[in-house]
Amino acid sequence: LVRGVDYAVKYYGCAKLPGAENSKETAIICDKQQEKIKKDQKVPEFRLRISTSGIDFIDVDTQKSTCRYETSDISFVSRNKKNLQVFSFITTDKKLSLKLCHVFKTNTRTQTLEACSTIAQ
């Protein structure tokens, strides 16, 4: 994973975590973020580049990284039990002293499982 592995994703956004992270809380956030996305609403598409050093959000149009999280800033990853194409991970924003839950959707359940497994390594 020197260069990283890319996954095509739709970004459902992120939400601030009010307390300690756990699977129940991330499931609630996943559900809320999915509810915000209407069928007719355009959802931003990115390539997530996952490497041993971190995760980059690559803009599909410009091919440039718009956001990056170091591996040490990622504390939790999980798949949504209601929709197996949806997953999330929790990051720490050190500048703002916040924990954020980012929610994504892949094209297949297999891609979601692979992305979660790659992040968890």
Secondary structure, 3 states (H helix, E strand, C coil): CCCCEEEEEEEEEEEECCCCCCHHHHHHHHHHHHHHCCCCCCCCEEEEEECCCEEEEEECCCCCEEEEEEHHHEEEEEECCCCCCEEEEEEEECCCCEEEEEEEECCCHHHHHHHHHHHHC
